[in-house]
Amino acid sequence: MRTPLSDPLQVGPYRIVGRLGSGGMGWVYLARSPGGRAVAVKVVRQEFAADPGFRRRFAREVQAARAVGGVFTAAVVDADPDSDPPWLATAYIPGPALSEAVDAAGPFTEAQVRVLGAGLVEALQAIHAGEVVHRDLKPANVLLAPDGPRVIDFGISLVSGEPALTSPGIALGTLPYMSPEQLTPQPVGPQSDVFSLAGVLVYAATGEPAFGEHPGVIDRIRAGAPCLDGVPDGLRDILARCLARQPEDRPRLDVLLREFLAGARGAVDWPPPAVSAIIRARVEDLAVRVVPEGDRDFGPAPSVPSCLQLHTQALLDAGLTDAMVMEAVHRGAG
């Protein structure tokens, strides 16, 4: 299958199979390593590559992603932020995003939420051990793999010792999963991710965000109480403590891990049966299916696994201020 002349045939050592998607920042391609491993390669648009400030931001994204280890994060396979154009390759995770799974099959059981929570706690432990604060933990950034969740997208992560990405009055993150300190001039530290973790788990258990959606979500995060209706009784106290307004009042990750595991008794369906079915179908399809884009003919147009599309979109969005920056904090507001 050939790609158009305007698309690269190779990026670094990776052979391009086809284009998966495009966005304001660039393109994401399905590629194969020399040994045949499937990877997703994000390539930056030339107009951004020519901007020294953007190159610094992209290099920072690569730095944050590389600093993170652990089995519950999506590994950076390779990257060259100094290339022309810059690019980033990540491992492909054969599973749907949490947002897609809940939308397709409904909320998780308490036992499944506990397994999900334990995996995400371990992911955050690895992220924080790399002196990184994720700052954008949300259902779309959690991929569900056969052996546990994976956290992706370090486009707005805060790296220890690095200057802030934005000026005062600008907040980065995704409503309604931001912590109160992300909406104020307060410093944003690792406990911010604990708040967002609880929001993700409330969504997994109920299908709804803890603080609802627009309008008024900013005020509810800053001064309101989360809605925990529908959260299983065994999880309500844990998640309520994670959603404490003050960072110092939230539990530590090691405490959370023990609490999640203490209540996970007996056999647990993981992944949930509906997710397992999605993964099986997509693994079978992935080797040969790519997306044609518009009038660019990549050959036949079979459907592409939507988990790959979501993974692609997360890669495209990483580093894009228009998708993630909200002018939600004004001096003197609140």
Contacts in CASP RR format, 6 or more apart in sequence:
PFRMAT RR
TARGET T0000
AUTHOR 0000-0000-0000
METHOD contacts of the structure
MODEL  1
MRTPLSDPLQVGPYRIVGRLGSGGMGWVYLARSPGGRAVAVKVVRQEFAA
DPGFRRRFAREVQAARAVGGVFTAAVVDADPDSDPPWLATAYIPGPALSE
AVDAAGPFTEAQVRVLGAGLVEALQAIHAGEVVHRDLKPANVLLAPDGPR
VIDFGISLVSGEPALTSPGIALGTLPYMSPEQLTPQPVGPQSDVFSLAGV
LVYAATGEPAFGEHPGVIDRIRAGAPCLDGVPDGLRDILARCLARQPEDR
PRLDVLLREFLAGARGAVDWPPPAVSAIIRARVEDLAVRVVPEGDRDFGP
APSVPSCLQLHTQALLDAGLTDAMVMEAVHRGAG
1 17 0 8 1.000
1 18 0 8 1.000
1 290 0 8 1.000
1 298 0 8 1.000
1 299 0 8 1.000
2 298 0 8 1.000
3 9 0 8 1.000
3 16 0 8 1.000
3 18 0 8 1.000
3 19 0 8 1.000
3 298 0 8 1.000
4 296 0 8 1.000
4 297 0 8 1.000
6 296 0 8 1.000
7 16 0 8 1.000
7 18 0 8 1.000
7 19 0 8 1.000
7 27 0 8 1.000
7 29 0 8 1.000
7 296 0 8 1.000
8 16 0 8 1.000
8 29 0 8 1.000
8 43 0 8 1.000
9 15 0 8 1.000
9 16 0 8 1.000
10 16 0 8 1.000
11 29 0 8 1.000
11 31 0 8 1.000
11 41 0 8 1.000
11 43 0 8 1.000
11 87 0 8 1.000
11 89 0 8 1.000
12 78 0 8 1.000
12 80 0 8 1.000
12 83 0 8 1.000
12 87 0 8 1.000
13 33 0 8 1.000
13 34 0 8 1.000
13 78 0 8 1.000
14 31 0 8 1.000
14 32 0 8 1.000
14 33 0 8 1.000
14 39 0 8 1.000
14 41 0 8 1.000
14 78 0 8 1.000
14 89 0 8 1.000
15 31 0 8 1.000
15 32 0 8 1.000
15 34 0 8 1.000
16 29 0 8 1.000
16 30 0 8 1.000
16 31 0 8 1.000
16 41 0 8 1.000
17 29 0 8 1.000
17 30 0 8 1.000
17 31 0 8 1.000
17 32 0 8 1.000
17 290 0 8 1.000
18 29 0 8 1.000
18 30 0 8 1.000
18 31 0 8 1.000
18 290 0 8 1.000
18 298 0 8 1.000
19 27 0 8 1.000
19 28 0 8 1.000
19 29 0 8 1.000
19 30 0 8 1.000
19 290 0 8 1.000
19 291 0 8 1.000
19 293 0 8 1.000
19 296 0 8 1.000
19 298 0 8 1.000
20 28 0 8 1.000
20 29 0 8 1.000
20 30 0 8 1.000
20 40 0 8 1.000
20 290 0 8 1.000
20 291 0 8 1.000
20 304 0 8 1.000
20 308 0 8 1.000
20 309 0 8 1.000
20 312 0 8 1.000
21 27 0 8 1.000
21 28 0 8 1.000
21 291 0 8 1.000
21 293 0 8 1.000
21 309 0 8 1.000
21 312 0 8 1.000
21 316 0 8 1.000
22 28 0 8 1.000
22 293 0 8 1.000
22 316 0 8 1.000
23 316 0 8 1.000
24 45 0 8 1.000
24 316 0 8 1.000
24 320 0 8 1.000
25 42 0 8 1.000
25 44 0 8 1.000
25 45 0 8 1.000
25 48 0 8 1.000
25 316 0 8 1.000
25 317 0 8 1.000
25 318 0 8 1.000
25 319 0 8 1.000
25 320 0 8 1.000
26 42 0 8 1.000
26 43 0 8 1.000
26 44 0 8 1.000
26 45 0 8 1.000
26 48 0 8 1.000
26 316 0 8 1.000
27 42 0 8 1.000
27 43 0 8 1.000
27 45 0 8 1.000
27 316 0 8 1.000
28 40 0 8 1.000
28 41 0 8 1.000
28 42 0 8 1.000
28 43 0 8 1.000
28 312 0 8 1.000
28 315 0 8 1.000
28 316 0 8 1.000
29 40 0 8 1.000
29 41 0 8 1.000
29 43 0 8 1.000
30 38 0 8 1.000
30 40 0 8 1.000
30 41 0 8 1.000
30 290 0 8 1.000
30 308 0 8 1.000
31 38 0 8 1.000
31 39 0 8 1.000
31 40 0 8 1.000
31 41 0 8 1.000
31 89 0 8 1.000
32 38 0 8 1.000
32 39 0 8 1.000
33 39 0 8 1.000
33 77 0 8 1.000
37 77 0 8 1.000
37 91 0 8 1.000
38 92 0 8 1.000
38 286 0 8 1.000
38 287 0 8 1.000
39 77 0 8 1.000
39 78 0 8 1.000
39 89 0 8 1.000
39 90 0 8 1.000
39 91 0 8 1.000
39 92 0 8 1.000
40 89 0 8 1.000
40 90 0 8 1.000
40 92 0 8 1.000
40 308 0 8 1.000
40 311 0 8 1.000
40 312 0 8 1.000
40 315 0 8 1.000
41 87 0 8 1.000
41 88 0 8 1.000
41 89 0 8 1.000
42 87 0 8 1.000
42 88 0 8 1.000
42 89 0 8 1.000
42 90 0 8 1.000
42 315 0 8 1.000
42 316 0 8 1.000
42 318 0 8 1.000
43 85 0 8 1.000
43 86 0 8 1.000
43 87 0 8 1.000
44 54 0 8 1.000
44 58 0 8 1.000
44 85 0 8 1.000
44 86 0 8 1.000
44 87 0 8 1.000
45 85 0 8 1.000
46 85 0 8 1.000
48 54 0 8 1.000
48 55 0 8 1.000
48 58 0 8 1.000
48 85 0 8 1.000
49 55 0 8 1.000
49 84 0 8 1.000
49 85 0 8 1.000
49 86 0 8 1.000
55 81 0 8 1.000
55 82 0 8 1.000
55 86 0 8 1.000
57 165 0 8 1.000
57 319 0 8 1.000
58 81 0 8 1.000
58 86 0 8 1.000
58 88 0 8 1.000
58 319 0 8 1.000
59 81 0 8 1.000
59 82 0 8 1.000
59 86 0 8 1.000
60 155 0 8 1.000
60 159 0 8 1.000
60 162 0 8 1.000
60 165 0 8 1.000
61 88 0 8 1.000
61 154 0 8 1.000
61 155 0 8 1.000
61 157 0 8 1.000
61 318 0 8 1.000
61 319 0 8 1.000
62 76 0 8 1.000
62 79 0 8 1.000
62 81 0 8 1.000
62 88 0 8 1.000
63 159 0 8 1.000
63 162 0 8 1.000
64 132 0 8 1.000
64 154 0 8 1.000
64 155 0 8 1.000
64 157 0 8 1.000
64 159 0 8 1.000
65 76 0 8 1.000
65 79 0 8 1.000
65 88 0 8 1.000
65 90 0 8 1.000
65 154 0 8 1.000
65 155 0 8 1.000
65 157 0 8 1.000
66 76 0 8 1.000
66 79 0 8 1.000
67 130 0 8 1.000
67 131 0 8 1.000
67 132 0 8 1.000
67 159 0 8 1.000
68 126 0 8 1.000
68 127 0 8 1.000
68 130 0 8 1.000
68 132 0 8 1.000
68 154 0 8 1.000
69 75 0 8 1.000
69 126 0 8 1.000
69 127 0 8 1.000
69 129 0 8 1.000
69 130 0 8 1.000
70 122 0 8 1.000
70 123 0 8 1.000
70 126 0 8 1.000
71 122 0 8 1.000
71 147 0 8 1.000
72 119 0 8 1.000
72 120 0 8 1.000
72 122 0 8 1.000
72 123 0 8 1.000
72 126 0 8 1.000
72 148 0 8 1.000
72 149 0 8 1.000
72 150 0 8 1.000
72 151 0 8 1.000
73 123 0 8 1.000
73 126 0 8 1.000
73 127 0 8 1.000
73 150 0 8 1.000
73 151 0 8 1.000
73 152 0 8 1.000
74 90 0 8 1.000
74 91 0 8 1.000
74 93 0 8 1.000
74 143 0 8 1.000
74 150 0 8 1.000
74 151 0 8 1.000
74 152 0 8 1.000
75 90 0 8 1.000
75 91 0 8 1.000
76 88 0 8 1.000
76 89 0 8 1.000
76 90 0 8 1.000
77 89 0 8 1.000
77 90 0 8 1.000
77 91 0 8 1.000
78 88 0 8 1.000
78 89 0 8 1.000
79 86 0 8 1.000
79 87 0 8 1.000
79 88 0 8 1.000
79 89 0 8 1.000
80 86 0 8 1.000
80 87 0 8 1.000
81 88 0 8 1.000
88 315 0 8 1.000
90 152 0 8 1.000
90 315 0 8 1.000
92 286 0 8 1.000
92 308 0 8 1.000
92 311 0 8 1.000
93 143 0 8 1.000
93 145 0 8 1.000
93 150 0 8 1.000
93 152 0 8 1.000
93 307 0 8 1.000
93 311 0 8 1.000
94 145 0 8 1.000
94 146 0 8 1.000
94 279 0 8 1.000
94 282 0 8 1.000
94 283 0 8 1.000
94 286 0 8 1.000
94 305 0 8 1.000
94 307 0 8 1.000
95 143 0 8 1.000
95 144 0 8 1.000
95 145 0 8 1.000
95 146 0 8 1.000
95 275 0 8 1.000
95 278 0 8 1.000
95 279 0 8 1.000
95 282 0 8 1.000
95 307 0 8 1.000
96 104 0 8 1.000
96 143 0 8 1.000
96 144 0 8 1.000
96 275 0 8 1.000
96 278 0 8 1.000
96 279 0 8 1.000
96 306 0 8 1.000
96 307 0 8 1.000
96 310 0 8 1.000
97 139 0 8 1.000
97 140 0 8 1.000
97 141 0 8 1.000
97 142 0 8 1.000
97 143 0 8 1.000
97 144 0 8 1.000
97 307 0 8 1.000
97 310 0 8 1.000
97 311 0 8 1.000
97 314 0 8 1.000
98 116 0 8 1.000
98 139 0 8 1.000
98 140 0 8 1.000
98 142 0 8 1.000
98 143 0 8 1.000
98 144 0 8 1.000
98 149 0 8 1.000
98 200 0 8 1.000
98 203 0 8 1.000
98 204 0 8 1.000
99 138 0 8 1.000
99 139 0 8 1.000
99 140 0 8 1.000
99 142 0 8 1.000
99 203 0 8 1.000
99 310 0 8 1.000
100 306 0 8 1.000
100 307 0 8 1.000
100 310 0 8 1.000
101 144 0 8 1.000
101 272 0 8 1.000
101 274 0 8 1.000
101 275 0 8 1.000
101 278 0 8 1.000
102 108 0 8 1.000
102 139 0 8 1.000
102 203 0 8 1.000
102 204 0 8 1.000
102 207 0 8 1.000
104 274 0 8 1.000
104 278 0 8 1.000
105 272 0 8 1.000
105 274 0 8 1.000
105 275 0 8 1.000
106 207 0 8 1.000
107 204 0 8 1.000
107 205 0 8 1.000
107 206 0 8 1.000
107 207 0 8 1.000
108 116 0 8 1.000
108 204 0 8 1.000
108 205 0 8 1.000
108 272 0 8 1.000
109 232 0 8 1.000
109 269 0 8 1.000
109 272 0 8 1.000
110 205 0 8 1.000
110 232 0 8 1.000
110 234 0 8 1.000
110 235 0 8 1.000
111 264 0 8 1.000
111 265 0 8 1.000
111 266 0 8 1.000
111 268 0 8 1.000
111 269 0 8 1.000
112 204 0 8 1.000
112 268 0 8 1.000
112 269 0 8 1.000
112 270 0 8 1.000
112 272 0 8 1.000
113 201 0 8 1.000
113 204 0 8 1.000
113 205 0 8 1.000
113 232 0 8 1.000
113 235 0 8 1.000
114 235 0 8 1.000
114 260 0 8 1.000
114 261 0 8 1.000
114 263 0 8 1.000
114 264 0 8 1.000
114 268 0 8 1.000
115 148 0 8 1.000
115 260 0 8 1.000
115 264 0 8 1.000
115 268 0 8 1.000
115 270 0 8 1.000
116 142 0 8 1.000
116 148 0 8 1.000
116 149 0 8 1.000
116 201 0 8 1.000
116 204 0 8 1.000
117 149 0 8 1.000
117 197 0 8 1.000
117 201 0 8 1.000
117 256 0 8 1.000
117 260 0 8 1.000
118 257 0 8 1.000
118 260 0 8 1.000
118 261 0 8 1.000
118 264 0 8 1.000
119 148 0 8 1.000
119 149 0 8 1.000
120 137 0 8 1.000
120 142 0 8 1.000
120 149 0 8 1.000
120 151 0 8 1.000
120 197 0 8 1.000
120 200 0 8 1.000
120 201 0 8 1.000
121 197 0 8 1.000
121 253 0 8 1.000
121 256 0 8 1.000
121 257 0 8 1.000
121 260 0 8 1.000
122 257 0 8 1.000
123 149 0 8 1.000
123 150 0 8 1.000
123 151 0 8 1.000
124 134 0 8 1.000
124 137 0 8 1.000
124 151 0 8 1.000
124 190 0 8 1.000
124 193 0 8 1.000
124 194 0 8 1.000
124 197 0 8 1.000
124 253 0 8 1.000
125 253 0 8 1.000
125 254 0 8 1.000
125 257 0 8 1.000
127 133 0 8 1.000
127 134 0 8 1.000
127 151 0 8 1.000
127 157 0 8 1.000
127 193 0 8 1.000
128 190 0 8 1.000
128 193 0 8 1.000
128 253 0 8 1.000
130 160 0 8 1.000
131 159 0 8 1.000
131 160 0 8 1.000
131 161 0 8 1.000
132 154 0 8 1.000
132 157 0 8 1.000
132 158 0 8 1.000
132 159 0 8 1.000
132 160 0 8 1.000
133 157 0 8 1.000
133 158 0 8 1.000
133 188 0 8 1.000
133 189 0 8 1.000
133 190 0 8 1.000
133 192 0 8 1.000
133 193 0 8 1.000
134 151 0 8 1.000
134 154 0 8 1.000
134 157 0 8 1.000
134 193 0 8 1.000
134 196 0 8 1.000
135 156 0 8 1.000
135 157 0 8 1.000
135 158 0 8 1.000
135 172 0 8 1.000
135 173 0 8 1.000
135 182 0 8 1.000
135 188 0 8 1.000
135 192 0 8 1.000
135 193 0 8 1.000
135 196 0 8 1.000
136 153 0 8 1.000
136 155 0 8 1.000
136 156 0 8 1.000
136 157 0 8 1.000
136 172 0 8 1.000
136 173 0 8 1.000
136 174 0 8 1.000
136 177 0 8 1.000
136 196 0 8 1.000
136 324 0 8 1.000
137 151 0 8 1.000
137 177 0 8 1.000
137 193 0 8 1.000
137 196 0 8 1.000
137 197 0 8 1.000
137 200 0 8 1.000
138 174 0 8 1.000
138 177 0 8 1.000
138 196 0 8 1.000
138 200 0 8 1.000
139 177 0 8 1.000
139 200 0 8 1.000
139 203 0 8 1.000
139 204 0 8 1.000
140 174 0 8 1.000
140 310 0 8 1.000
140 313 0 8 1.000
140 314 0 8 1.000
141 151 0 8 1.000
141 152 0 8 1.000
141 153 0 8 1.000
141 314 0 8 1.000
142 149 0 8 1.000
142 150 0 8 1.000
142 151 0 8 1.000
142 152 0 8 1.000
142 200 0 8 1.000
143 149 0 8 1.000
143 150 0 8 1.000
143 152 0 8 1.000
143 307 0 8 1.000
143 310 0 8 1.000
143 311 0 8 1.000
144 150 0 8 1.000
144 271 0 8 1.000
144 275 0 8 1.000
144 279 0 8 1.000
145 271 0 8 1.000
145 279 0 8 1.000
146 271 0 8 1.000
146 276 0 8 1.000
146 279 0 8 1.000
148 270 0 8 1.000
148 271 0 8 1.000
152 311 0 8 1.000
152 314 0 8 1.000
152 315 0 8 1.000
153 314 0 8 1.000
153 315 0 8 1.000
153 317 0 8 1.000
153 318 0 8 1.000
154 318 0 8 1.000
155 318 0 8 1.000
155 319 0 8 1.000
156 165 0 8 1.000
156 172 0 8 1.000
156 173 0 8 1.000
156 318 0 8 1.000
156 319 0 8 1.000
156 324 0 8 1.000
158 164 0 8 1.000
158 165 0 8 1.000
158 188 0 8 1.000
158 189 0 8 1.000
165 172 0 8 1.000
166 172 0 8 1.000
166 325 0 8 1.000
168 185 0 8 1.000
168 331 0 8 1.000
169 185 0 8 1.000
169 327 0 8 1.000
169 329 0 8 1.000
169 330 0 8 1.000
169 331 0 8 1.000
170 325 0 8 1.000
170 326 0 8 1.000
170 327 0 8 1.000
170 329 0 8 1.000
171 178 0 8 1.000
171 182 0 8 1.000
171 183 0 8 1.000
171 325 0 8 1.000
171 326 0 8 1.000
171 327 0 8 1.000
171 328 0 8 1.000
171 329 0 8 1.000
172 182 0 8 1.000
172 324 0 8 1.000
172 325 0 8 1.000
172 326 0 8 1.000
173 182 0 8 1.000
173 324 0 8 1.000
173 325 0 8 1.000
173 326 0 8 1.000
174 324 0 8 1.000
175 213 0 8 1.000
175 214 0 8 1.000
175 217 0 8 1.000
175 218 0 8 1.000
175 221 0 8 1.000
175 326 0 8 1.000
175 328 0 8 1.000
176 209 0 8 1.000
176 210 0 8 1.000
176 211 0 8 1.000
176 212 0 8 1.000
176 213 0 8 1.000
176 217 0 8 1.000
176 220 0 8 1.000
176 221 0 8 1.000
177 196 0 8 1.000
177 199 0 8 1.000
177 200 0 8 1.000
177 209 0 8 1.000
178 196 0 8 1.000
178 221 0 8 1.000
179 188 0 8 1.000
179 191 0 8 1.000
179 192 0 8 1.000
179 193 0 8 1.000
179 195 0 8 1.000
179 196 0 8 1.000
179 221 0 8 1.000
179 247 0 8 1.000
180 186 0 8 1.000
180 195 0 8 1.000
180 221 0 8 1.000
180 222 0 8 1.000
180 245 0 8 1.000
181 187 0 8 1.000
181 188 0 8 1.000
181 189 0 8 1.000
181 192 0 8 1.000
181 247 0 8 1.000
182 188 0 8 1.000
182 192 0 8 1.000
183 218 0 8 1.000
183 221 0 8 1.000
183 222 0 8 1.000
183 328 0 8 1.000
183 329 0 8 1.000
184 222 0 8 1.000
184 329 0 8 1.000
185 329 0 8 1.000
189 247 0 8 1.000
191 247 0 8 1.000
191 248 0 8 1.000
191 250 0 8 1.000
192 247 0 8 1.000
194 242 0 8 1.000
194 247 0 8 1.000
194 250 0 8 1.000
194 251 0 8 1.000
194 253 0 8 1.000
194 256 0 8 1.000
195 242 0 8 1.000
195 243 0 8 1.000
195 244 0 8 1.000
195 247 0 8 1.000
195 250 0 8 1.000
197 242 0 8 1.000
197 256 0 8 1.000
198 210 0 8 1.000
198 226 0 8 1.000
198 239 0 8 1.000
198 242 0 8 1.000
198 243 0 8 1.000
199 209 0 8 1.000
199 210 0 8 1.000
199 226 0 8 1.000
199 239 0 8 1.000
199 242 0 8 1.000
199 243 0 8 1.000
201 235 0 8 1.000
201 239 0 8 1.000
202 208 0 8 1.000
202 209 0 8 1.000
202 210 0 8 1.000
202 226 0 8 1.000
202 228 0 8 1.000
202 231 0 8 1.000
202 239 0 8 1.000
203 209 0 8 1.000
203 210 0 8 1.000
205 230 0 8 1.000
205 231 0 8 1.000
205 232 0 8 1.000
205 235 0 8 1.000
206 229 0 8 1.000
206 230 0 8 1.000
206 231 0 8 1.000
208 227 0 8 1.000
209 217 0 8 1.000
210 226 0 8 1.000
210 227 0 8 1.000
210 228 0 8 1.000
210 239 0 8 1.000
210 243 0 8 1.000
211 217 0 8 1.000
211 220 0 8 1.000
211 221 0 8 1.000
211 224 0 8 1.000
211 226 0 8 1.000
211 227 0 8 1.000
212 220 0 8 1.000
212 227 0 8 1.000
218 328 0 8 1.000
222 334 0 8 1.000
223 245 0 8 1.000
226 239 0 8 1.000
226 240 0 8 1.000
226 243 0 8 1.000
228 236 0 8 1.000
228 239 0 8 1.000
228 240 0 8 1.000
231 239 0 8 1.000
234 263 0 8 1.000
238 251 0 8 1.000
238 256 0 8 1.000
238 259 0 8 1.000
238 260 0 8 1.000
241 249 0 8 1.000
241 250 0 8 1.000
241 251 0 8 1.000
242 250 0 8 1.000
242 251 0 8 1.000
242 256 0 8 1.000
243 250 0 8 1.000
244 250 0 8 1.000
251 259 0 8 1.000
271 279 0 8 1.000
278 307 0 8 1.000
279 307 0 8 1.000
281 305 0 8 1.000
282 305 0 8 1.000
282 307 0 8 1.000
282 308 0 8 1.000
285 302 0 8 1.000
285 303 0 8 1.000
285 304 0 8 1.000
285 305 0 8 1.000
286 305 0 8 1.000
286 308 0 8 1.000
288 302 0 8 1.000
289 302 0 8 1.000
289 303 0 8 1.000
289 304 0 8 1.000
289 305 0 8 1.000
290 298 0 8 1.000
290 304 0 8 1.000
291 298 0 8 1.000
291 301 0 8 1.000
291 304 0 8 1.000
291 309 0 8 1.000
292 298 0 8 1.000
292 299 0 8 1.000
292 301 0 8 1.000
317 323 0 8 1.000
317 324 0 8 1.000
END
